[in-house]
Amino acid sequence: MAQRRGRNSGGPKYPRSARVGETLREIIAEDLVRLDDERLAFVTITSIDVDPELNRAIVFFDSLTGEDGDDEIVIALDEHRVRLQASIARQIKAKKTPILSFQPDIVIRSAERIDTILRADRERDSYRSPEATD
């Protein structure tokens, strides 16, 4: 008798939308390498948030250009959206392909800012003289 895959079947322990998001991230990242668009040369796809119905996906990115280049990157990604969605449709086995939208990954940038502040604080503490701490 065939067993049904349930919660305790030893299968993946995270939602389908998370698995689809990771697959989409890999596909889009590979396609960005192939695109001949200088605006996207230093862009990294950090994560993708897919809704449970797989209708929409928010593609989060970061770039070496920082916040200054975000608007231009969003425009470039929007210009390539149809091509990226077609590539996704060819590579995944799903009834529908989520509609992509693009946003800078503010979580990554916030973490970088915190790290910079902590590093500066440690450096400042290491330069303090022993007399100043008494």
C-alpha positions as CSV (number, residue, x, y, z in Angstrom):
1,M,0.0,0.0,0.0
2,A,1.3,3.5,-0.9
3,Q,2.1,5.8,1.9
4,R,0.9,9.4,1.9
5,R,3.4,12.1,2.4
6,G,2.4,13.8,5.6
7,R,4.0,16.1,8.1
8,N,6.0,13.3,9.6
9,S,7.1,11.6,6.3
10,G,10.7,12.9,6.5
11,G,10.1,15.2,3.6
12,P,11.0,18.9,3.5
13,K,10.1,20.7,6.7
14,Y,9.5,24.2,5.2
15,P,6.6,25.5,3.1
16,R,6.3,25.0,-0.6
17,S,6.6,28.8,-1.2
18,A,10.0,28.8,0.5
19,R,11.2,25.9,-1.8
20,V,9.9,27.7,-4.9
21,G,11.5,30.9,-3.7
22,E,14.9,29.3,-3.5
23,T,14.5,27.7,-6.9
24,L,13.5,31.1,-8.4
25,R,16.4,32.8,-6.7
26,E,18.8,30.3,-8.4
27,I,17.2,30.6,-11.8
28,I,17.1,34.5,-11.7
29,A,20.7,34.7,-10.5
30,E,21.9,32.5,-13.3
31,D,19.9,34.5,-15.9
32,L,21.3,37.8,-14.6
33,V,24.8,36.5,-15.3
34,R,23.7,35.9,-18.9
35,L,22.1,39.3,-19.4
36,D,24.1,41.9,-21.2
37,D,23.1,44.8,-19.1
38,E,25.8,46.9,-17.3
39,R,23.2,48.2,-14.8
40,L,22.9,44.6,-13.4
41,A,26.6,43.8,-13.4
42,F,27.0,44.0,-9.6
43,V,23.6,42.9,-8.5
44,T,23.0,39.9,-6.2
45,I,19.7,38.3,-5.7
46,T,19.5,37.8,-1.9
47,S,16.1,36.2,-1.5
48,I,12.6,35.8,-3.0
49,D,9.4,36.0,-1.1
50,V,6.6,34.0,-2.8
51,D,3.0,34.2,-1.8
52,P,1.4,30.9,-0.8
53,E,-0.7,30.7,-4.0
54,L,2.4,31.3,-6.1
55,N,0.8,34.3,-7.9
56,R,3.4,36.9,-6.9
57,A,7.1,36.9,-6.0
58,I,9.1,39.8,-4.5
59,V,12.7,39.5,-5.6
60,F,15.1,41.1,-3.1
61,F,18.5,42.3,-4.3
62,D,21.6,44.0,-3.1
63,S,24.3,45.6,-5.1
64,L,27.8,47.1,-4.8
65,T,26.4,50.4,-5.9
66,G,24.4,50.7,-2.7
67,E,21.2,52.7,-2.3
68,D,22.3,55.2,-5.0
69,G,21.8,52.7,-7.8
70,D,18.6,51.1,-6.5
71,D,16.1,53.0,-8.8
72,E,18.1,52.2,-11.9
73,I,18.4,48.5,-10.9
74,V,14.7,48.2,-10.4
75,I,14.1,49.8,-13.8
76,A,16.6,47.4,-15.4
77,L,15.1,44.3,-13.7
78,D,11.6,45.5,-14.7
79,E,12.7,45.7,-18.3
80,H,13.9,42.1,-18.1
81,R,11.0,40.8,-16.1
82,V,9.2,39.1,-19.0
83,R,12.3,37.3,-20.1
84,L,13.1,36.2,-16.5
85,Q,9.5,34.9,-16.1
86,A,9.7,33.0,-19.4
87,S,13.0,31.4,-18.2
88,I,11.3,30.5,-14.9
89,A,8.3,29.0,-16.8
90,R,10.7,26.8,-18.8
91,Q,12.7,25.6,-15.9
92,I,10.1,24.8,-13.2
93,K,7.2,22.4,-13.3
94,A,4.3,24.5,-12.1
95,K,0.9,25.4,-13.4
96,K,1.7,29.1,-13.2
97,T,4.7,31.3,-12.9
98,P,4.6,34.0,-10.3
99,I,4.6,37.7,-11.4
100,L,7.9,39.2,-10.3
101,S,8.4,42.5,-8.6
102,F,11.8,43.8,-7.4
103,Q,12.9,45.6,-4.2
104,P,16.3,46.3,-2.6
105,D,17.0,44.1,0.4
106,I,16.9,46.5,3.3
107,V,17.5,43.8,5.8
108,I,21.0,43.1,4.4
109,R,21.7,46.8,4.4
110,S,20.5,47.3,7.9
111,A,22.7,44.4,9.0
112,E,25.7,46.0,7.2
113,R,25.1,49.3,9.0
114,I,24.9,47.6,12.4
115,D,28.1,45.7,11.6
116,T,29.9,48.9,10.6
117,I,28.8,50.6,13.9
118,L,29.9,47.7,16.0
119,R,33.2,47.5,14.2
120,A,33.8,51.2,14.7
121,D,32.9,50.9,18.4
122,R,35.4,48.0,18.9
123,E,38.1,49.9,17.1
124,R,37.4,53.0,19.3
125,D,37.6,50.8,22.4
126,S,40.9,49.2,21.3
127,Y,42.5,52.6,21.0
128,R,41.4,53.9,24.4
129,S,44.3,54.3,26.8
130,P,44.2,52.2,30.0
131,E,44.1,55.5,32.0
132,A,40.9,56.5,30.3
133,T,39.1,53.4,31.6
134,D,40.0,54.0,35.3
